[in-house]
Amino acid sequence: QVQLVEAGGGLVQAGGSLRLSCAASGSIFSINEMGWYRQAPGKQRELVATMSNGGYTTYAASVKGRFTVSRDNAQNTVDLQMNSLKPEDTSSYYCAAHRRDESRLYWGQGTQVTVSS
């Protein structure tokens, strides 16, 4: 089992910045990828950004150039720096981790990001 604890989030005006952080604990030895997803009310959960152990990144088209995902493999953490935030970025953001020996994703509890116009 992997436990994920998120920090950050909150209310910000459009054009502002926020930083989300997530720390993994538990059976972390086979984690091969960590990242962030988001889910707005009435919508499906969607990928925001992920990073593999080797540093390969994936970004949603809607956040590319504005958001940056980073990891500290030694500390088992993943951060999401969000710049130039837009009202449409308002959502619950979830940290996720994938282990190479499992097909499922592990999820954090979620943190709310609200961007006012």
Secondary structure, DSSP 8 states (H G I E B T S, - for coil): -EEEEEE--EEEETT--EEEEEEEEES-TTEEEEEEEEE-TTS--EEEEEEETT--EEE-TTTTTTEEEEEETTTTEEEEEE-S--GGG-EEEEEEEEETT-SSEEE---EEEEEE-
